[in-house]
Amino acid sequence: MSDIITAPMTVTVSAEAGTFTMSRGTWSASAPLTCLPGWIRLYRQLRDRGGGRWRRFYEADVAALEKAQREAKGMQG
């Protein structure tokens, strides 16, 4: 299995730019902070599909996105 699939996703927040960046291996994607709830919703759906059968693959990603959301809210004051 490829490391890109099993490596944990990291999420970093740039309050100055108003963006967040998700990365795993050589892949990365950035988006405005206003898009973060939608990404959390998507990854929760991926995690929970099939009665939670995919939880082990997406639980850490959901946690990283939720942590970034808390961090972003903390930066706003």
DRENTI-963703 format. One record per atom (N, C-alpha, C, O): residue in three letters; atom name; x, y, z. Coordinates in steps of 0.001 Angstrom, whole numbers, padded with zeros to 6 digits. Each point is the difference from the previous one (the first is absolute). Example, Ala and Ser with C-alpha at 12.3 -4.5 7.8 and 13.67 -1.06 7.14 Angstrom:
2
+-----+------+---------+---------+---------+
: res : atom :      px :      py :      pz :
+-----+------+---------+---------+---------+
: ALA :    N :  013190 : -005690 :  007800 :
: ALA :   CA : -000890 :  001190 :  000000 :
: ALA :    C :  000900 :  001200 :  000000 :
: ALA :    O :  001036 : -000019 :  000665 :
: SER :    N : -001386 :  001069 : -001385 :
: SER :   CA :  000820 :  001190 :  000060 :
: SER :    C : -000770 :  001090 :  000730 :
: SER :    O :  000509 :  001108 :  000169 :
+-----+------+---------+---------+---------+
//
This chain:
77
+-----+------+---------+---------+---------+
: res : atom :      px :      py :      pz :
+-----+------+---------+---------+---------+
: MET :    N :  000846 : -001181 :  000000 :
: MET :   CA : -000846 :  001181 :  000000 :
: MET :    C :  000891 :  001243 :  000000 :
: MET :    O :  001029 :  000041 :  000674 :
: SER :    N : -001425 :  000929 : -001410 :
: SER :   CA :  000772 :  001232 : -000135 :
: SER :    C : -000033 :  000833 :  001277 :
: SER :    O : -001011 :  000045 :  000701 :
: ASP :    N :  002143 :  000620 : -000406 :
: ASP :   CA :  000053 :  000900 :  001156 :
: ASP :    C : -000987 :  001146 : -000137 :
: ASP :    O : -000507 :  000504 :  001003 :
: ILE :    N :  000227 : -000084 : -002240 :
: ILE :   CA : -000919 :  001128 : -000195 :
: ILE :    C : -001391 : -000341 :  000536 :
: ILE :    O : -000736 :  000886 :  000431 :
: ILE :    N :  000381 : -002164 : -000459 :
: ILE :   CA : -001323 : -000404 :  000468 :
: ILE :    C : -000021 : -000121 :  001512 :
: ILE :    O : -000990 :  000363 :  000636 :
: THR :    N :  002062 : -000867 : -000052 :
: THR :   CA :  000000 : -000282 :  001433 :
: THR :    C :  000575 :  001121 :  000855 :
: THR :    O : -000222 :  000025 :  001211 :
: ALA :    N :  000948 :  000893 : -001812 :
: ALA :   CA :  000584 :  001097 :  000775 :
: ALA :    C : -001109 :  000893 :  000548 :
: ALA :    O : -001002 :  000225 : -000679 :
: PRO :    N :  001165 :  000278 :  001881 :
: PRO :   CA : -001033 :  000889 :  000541 :
: PRO :    C : -000011 :  001334 : -000742 :
: PRO :    O :  001038 :  000504 : -000430 :
: MET :    N : -002229 :  000045 :  000295 :
: MET :   CA : -000135 :  001309 : -000632 :
: MET :    C :  000343 :  001072 :  001038 :
: MET :    O : -000377 : -000108 :  001167 :
: THR :    N :  001084 :  001121 : -001602 :
: THR :   CA :  000246 :  001147 :  000861 :
: THR :    C : -000777 :  001183 : -000560 :
: THR :    O : -000182 :  000131 : -001210 :
: VAL :    N : -000263 :  000715 :  002105 :
: VAL :   CA : -000747 :  001186 : -000392 :
: VAL :    C :  000627 :  001192 :  000709 :
: VAL :    O :  000121 :  000008 :  001225 :
: THR :    N :  000269 :  000980 : -001985 :
: THR :   CA :  000571 :  001215 :  000573 :
: THR :    C : -000887 :  001182 : -000351 :
: THR :    O : -000599 :  000061 : -001074 :
: VAL :    N :  000535 :  000869 :  002006 :
: VAL :   CA : -000855 :  001183 : -000154 :
: VAL :    C :  000875 :  001230 : -000140 :
: VAL :    O :  000968 :  000172 :  000740 :
: SER :    N : -001310 :  000679 : -001690 :
: SER :   CA :  000659 :  001298 : -000145 :
: SER :    C : -001055 :  001076 :  000211 :
: SER :    O : -000761 :  000337 : -000907 :
: ALA :    N :  000734 :  000189 :  002120 :
: ALA :   CA : -000982 :  001041 :  000316 :
: ALA :    C :  000242 :  001240 : -000844 :
: ALA :    O : -000945 :  000667 : -000422 :
: GLU :    N :  002220 : -000359 :  000176 :
: GLU :   CA :  000333 :  001190 : -000786 :
: GLU :    C : -000572 : -000095 : -001413 :
: GLU :    O : -000546 :  000972 : -000520 :
: ALA :    N :  000674 : -002141 : -000094 :
: ALA :   CA : -000494 : -000201 : -001361 :
: ALA :    C : -001476 : -000374 : -000025 :
: ALA :    O : -000657 :  000080 : -001037 :
: GLY :    N :  000138 : -000498 :  002216 :
: GLY :   CA : -001393 : -000439 :  000062 :
: GLY :    C : -000218 : -001328 : -000709 :
: GLY :    O : -001061 : -000241 : -000575 :
: THR :    N :  002084 : -000627 :  000620 :
: THR :   CA : -000070 : -001290 : -000673 :
: THR :    C :  000429 : -001138 :  000916 :
: THR :    O :  000541 :  000217 :  001084 :
: PHE :    N : -000795 : -001421 : -001545 :
: PHE :   CA :  000541 : -001194 :  000648 :
: PHE :    C :  000547 : -000897 : -001094 :
: PHE :    O : -000447 :  000055 : -001146 :
: THR :    N :  001422 : -000883 :  001511 :
: THR :   CA :  000611 : -000913 : -000955 :
: THR :    C : -000019 : -001410 :  000576 :
: THR :    O :  000454 : -000241 :  001119 :
: MET :    N : -000984 : -000670 : -001901 :
: MET :   CA :  000013 : -001419 :  000344 :
: MET :    C :  001150 : -000626 : -000776 :
: MET :    O :  000209 :  000330 : -001167 :
: SER :    N :  000541 : -001231 :  001801 :
: SER :   CA :  001086 : -000665 : -000727 :
: SER :    C :  000181 : -001423 :  000509 :
: SER :    O : -000242 : -000320 :  001164 :
: ARG :    N :  000678 : -000512 : -002097 :
: ARG :   CA :  000304 : -001397 :  000288 :
: ARG :    C :  001002 : -000437 : -001052 :
: ARG :    O : -000293 :  000030 : -001195 :
: GLY :    N :  001454 : -000430 :  001630 :
: GLY :   CA :  001031 : -000392 : -000949 :
: GLY :    C :  000334 :  001156 : -000929 :
: GLY :    O :  000297 :  001102 :  000461 :
: THR :    N : -000343 : -001343 : -001751 :
: THR :   CA :  000304 :  001047 : -000980 :
: THR :    C : -001225 :  000807 : -000402 :
: THR :    O :  000128 :  000988 : -000723 :
: TRP :    N : -001314 : -001388 :  001177 :
: TRP :   CA : -001249 :  000677 : -000329 :
: TRP :    C : -000275 :  001125 :  000983 :
: TRP :    O :  000257 : -000142 :  001195 :
: SER :    N : -000774 :  001252 : -001685 :
: SER :   CA : -000485 :  001057 :  000882 :
: SER :    C : -001067 :  000799 : -000742 :
: SER :    O : -000024 :  000062 : -001229 :
: ALA :    N : -000854 :  000544 :  002021 :
: ALA :   CA : -001054 :  000850 : -000547 :
: ALA :    C : -000280 :  001103 :  001007 :
: ALA :    O : -000057 : -000243 :  001206 :
: SER :    N : -000116 :  001452 : -001709 :
: SER :   CA : -000313 :  001143 :  000854 :
: SER :    C : -001367 :  000548 : -000380 :
: SER :    O : -000433 : -000103 : -001147 :
: ALA :    N : -000230 :  000683 :  002128 :
: ALA :   CA : -001318 :  000578 : -000223 :
: ALA :    C : -000237 :  001101 :  001028 :
: ALA :    O :  000683 :  000050 :  001024 :
: PRO :    N : -001643 :  000830 : -001289 :
: PRO :   CA : -000348 :  001020 :  000989 :
: PRO :    C : -000560 : -000651 :  001271 :
: PRO :    O : -000612 : -001067 : -000060 :
: LEU :    N :  000826 :  001709 :  001191 :
: LEU :   CA : -000517 : -000525 :  001269 :
: LEU :    C : -001513 : -000187 : -000023 :
: LEU :    O : -000528 : -000855 :  000710 :
: THR :    N : -000167 :  001640 : -001513 :
: THR :   CA : -001459 : -000138 : -000089 :
: THR :    C : -000407 : -001353 : -000581 :
: THR :    O : -001145 : -000418 :  000170 :
: CYS :    N :  002056 : -000272 : -000849 :
: CYS :   CA : -000279 : -001323 : -000579 :
: CYS :    C :  000248 : -001136 :  000983 :
: CYS :    O : -000380 : -001139 : -000269 :
: LEU :    N :  001001 :  001423 :  001385 :
: LEU :   CA :  000380 : -001052 :  000950 :
: LEU :    C : -001197 : -000823 :  000490 :
: LEU :    O :  000116 : -001224 :  000073 :
: PRO :    N : -001258 :  001832 :  000267 :
: PRO :   CA : -001141 : -000836 :  000428 :
: PRO :    C : -000442 : -001010 : -001062 :
: PRO :    O : -000401 : -001114 :  000335 :
: GLY :    N :  000470 :  001490 : -001586 :
: GLY :   CA : -000369 : -000921 : -001072 :
: GLY :    C :  000949 : -001178 : -000109 :
: GLY :    O : -000431 : -001125 : -000256 :
: TRP :    N :  001725 :  001374 :  000449 :
: TRP :   CA :  000977 : -001082 : -000028 :
: TRP :    C : -000196 : -000928 :  001193 :
: TRP :    O :  000129 : -001217 : -000126 :
: ILE :    N : -000441 :  001794 :  001281 :
: ILE :   CA : -000271 : -000837 :  001180 :
: ILE :    C : -001213 : -000881 : -000269 :
: ILE :    O :  000018 : -001195 :  000297 :
: ARG :    N : -001067 :  001780 : -000855 :
: ARG :   CA : -001212 : -000755 : -000322 :
: ARG :    C :  000322 : -001146 : -000974 :
: ARG :    O : -000458 : -001126 :  000195 :
: LEU :    N :  001238 :  001412 : -001235 :
: LEU :   CA :  000375 : -001028 : -000972 :
: LEU :    C :  000756 : -001147 :  000666 :
: LEU :    O : -000323 : -001168 : -000215 :
: TYR :    N :  001321 :  001500 :  001015 :
: TYR :   CA :  000804 : -001055 :  000622 :
: TYR :    C : -000788 : -000769 :  001054 :
: TYR :    O :  000261 : -001184 :  000214 :
: ARG :    N : -001217 :  001830 :  000449 :
: ARG :   CA : -000874 : -000743 :  000931 :
: ARG :    C : -000859 : -000990 : -000770 :
: ARG :    O : -000205 : -001130 :  000443 :
: GLN :    N : -000296 :  001557 : -001599 :
: GLN :   CA : -000814 : -000900 : -000827 :
: GLN :    C :  000838 : -001179 : -000494 :
: GLN :    O : -000474 : -001136 : -000006 :
: LEU :    N :  001707 :  001397 : -000406 :
: LEU :   CA :  000881 : -001085 : -000423 :
: LEU :    C :  000263 : -000966 :  001152 :
: LEU :    O : -000010 : -001218 : -000177 :
: ARG :    N :  000243 :  001781 :  001348 :
: ARG :   CA :  000269 : -000812 :  001192 :
: ARG :    C : -001204 : -000869 :  000363 :
: ARG :    O :  000163 : -001162 :  000371 :
: ASP :    N : -001351 :  001713 : -000475 :
: ASP :   CA : -001198 : -000668 :  000502 :
: ASP :    C : -000708 : -000887 : -001022 :
: ASP :    O : -000912 : -000739 :  000369 :
: ARG :    N :  001307 :  000793 : -001639 :
: ARG :   CA : -000687 : -000806 : -001008 :
: ARG :    C :  000178 : -001488 :  000290 :
: ARG :    O :  000956 : -000420 :  000650 :
: GLY :    N : -001880 : -000334 : -001139 :
: GLY :   CA :  000058 : -001449 :  000217 :
: GLY :    C : -000121 : -000375 :  001457 :
: GLY :    O :  000592 : -000984 :  000442 :
: GLY :    N : -001360 :  001765 :  000318 :
: GLY :   CA : -000169 : -000302 :  001422 :
: GLY :    C :  001275 :  000192 :  000807 :
: GLY :    O :  000186 : -000640 :  001035 :
: GLY :    N :  000696 :  001522 : -001507 :
: GLY :   CA :  001248 :  000264 :  000722 :
: GLY :    C :  001140 : -000915 : -000410 :
: GLY :    O :  001057 : -000017 :  000632 :
: ARG :    N : -001278 : -000736 : -001684 :
: ARG :   CA :  001007 : -000954 : -000477 :
: ARG :    C :  001326 :  000668 : -000371 :
: ARG :    O :  001053 : -000635 :  000064 :
: TRP :    N : -001100 :  001889 : -000443 :
: TRP :   CA :  001200 :  000721 : -000449 :
: TRP :    C :  000597 :  000884 :  001088 :
: TRP :    O :  000932 :  000762 : -000256 :
: ARG :    N : -001467 : -000863 :  001468 :
: ARG :   CA :  000431 :  000841 :  001119 :
: ARG :    C :  001514 : -000006 :  000186 :
: ARG :    O :  000600 :  001058 :  000187 :
: ARG :    N :  000016 : -002210 : -000236 :
: ARG :   CA :  001441 : -000076 :  000265 :
: ARG :    C :  000822 :  000759 : -001034 :
: ARG :    O :  001130 :  000399 :  000278 :
: PHE :    N : -001687 : -000199 : -001465 :
: PHE :   CA :  000721 :  000729 : -001037 :
: PHE :    C : -000162 :  001512 :  000112 :
: PHE :    O :  000880 :  000749 : -000424 :
: TYR :    N : -001996 : -000292 :  000991 :
: TYR :   CA : -000306 :  001424 : -000023 :
: TYR :    C : -000089 :  000670 :  001368 :
: TYR :    O : -000091 :  001225 :  000072 :
: GLU :    N :  000114 : -001986 :  000997 :
: GLU :   CA : -000157 :  000586 :  001343 :
: GLU :    C :  001081 :  001030 :  000302 :
: GLU :    O : -000305 :  001077 :  000513 :
: ALA :    N :  001552 : -001385 : -000820 :
: ALA :   CA :  001090 :  000940 :  000278 :
: ALA :    C : -000126 :  001261 : -000869 :
: ALA :    O :  000341 :  001098 :  000441 :
: ASP :    N : -000832 : -001263 : -001674 :
: ASP :   CA : -000186 :  001158 : -000880 :
: ASP :    C : -001072 :  000929 :  000554 :
: ASP :    O :  000170 :  001219 :  000014 :
: VAL :    N : -001272 : -001801 :  000442 :
: VAL :   CA : -001074 :  000799 :  000603 :
: VAL :    C :  000542 :  000737 :  001225 :
: VAL :    O : -000278 :  001185 :  000186 :
: ALA :    N :  001042 : -001874 :  000640 :
: ALA :   CA :  000563 :  000625 :  001202 :
: ALA :    C :  000928 :  001158 : -000375 :
: ALA :    O : -000023 :  001042 :  000655 :
: ALA :    N :  000833 : -001210 : -001693 :
: ALA :   CA :  000913 :  001069 : -000424 :
: ALA :    C : -000770 :  001210 : -000516 :
: ALA :    O :  000369 :  001138 :  000291 :
: LEU :    N : -001428 : -001369 : -001049 :
: LEU :   CA : -000819 :  001100 : -000513 :
: LEU :    C : -000731 :  000719 :  001131 :
: LEU :    O : -000072 :  001229 :  000015 :
: GLU :    N : -000473 : -001998 :  000934 :
: GLU :   CA : -000697 :  000609 :  001142 :
: GLU :    C :  000963 :  000804 :  000863 :
: GLU :    O : -000354 :  001071 :  000493 :
: LYS :    N :  001551 : -001572 : -000310 :
: LYS :   CA :  001014 :  000735 :  000768 :
: LYS :    C :  000339 :  001316 : -000694 :
: LYS :    O :  000135 :  001034 :  000654 :
: ALA :    N :  000004 : -001074 : -001975 :
: ALA :   CA :  000282 :  001222 : -000761 :
: ALA :    C : -001138 :  001002 :  000139 :
: ALA :    O :  000234 :  001205 :  000084 :
: GLN :    N : -001461 : -001703 : -000060 :
: GLN :   CA : -001147 :  000893 :  000161 :
: GLN :    C :  000033 :  000675 :  001373 :
: GLN :    O : -000265 :  001198 :  000106 :
: ARG :    N :  000583 : -001949 :  000933 :
: ARG :   CA :  000110 :  000591 :  001345 :
: ARG :    C :  001128 :  001033 :  000034 :
: ARG :    O : -000140 :  001070 :  000590 :
: GLU :    N :  001245 : -001406 : -001226 :
: GLU :   CA :  001142 :  000914 : -000057 :
: GLU :    C : -000390 :  001301 : -000721 :
: GLU :    O :  000341 :  001093 :  000453 :
: ALA :    N : -001042 : -001220 : -001551 :
: ALA :   CA : -000413 :  001176 : -000774 :
: ALA :    C : -000947 :  000876 :  000816 :
: ALA :    O :  000106 :  001226 : -000020 :
: LYS :    N : -001033 : -001863 :  000739 :
: LYS :   CA : -000931 :  000768 :  000835 :
: LYS :    C :  000748 :  000714 :  001116 :
: LYS :    O : -000348 :  001126 :  000354 :
: GLY :    N :  001367 : -001764 :  000204 :
: GLY :   CA :  000797 :  000606 :  001049 :
: GLY :    C :  000786 :  001207 : -000501 :
: GLY :    O :  000244 :  000939 :  000759 :
: MET :    N :  000145 : -000955 : -002008 :
: MET :   CA :  000741 :  001102 : -000595 :
: MET :    C : -000889 :  001210 : -000264 :
: MET :    O :  000480 :  001131 : -000079 :
: GLN :    N : -001782 : -001383 : -000056 :
: GLN :   CA : -000931 :  001079 : -000298 :
: GLN :    C : -000343 :  000814 :  001238 :
: GLN :    O : -000566 :  001089 : -000104 :
: GLY :    N :  000903 : -001604 :  001252 :
: GLY :   CA : -000228 :  000791 :  001188 :
: GLY :    C : -000887 : -000653 :  000945 :
: GLY :    O : -000288 :  000554 :  001061 :
+-----+------+---------+---------+---------+
//
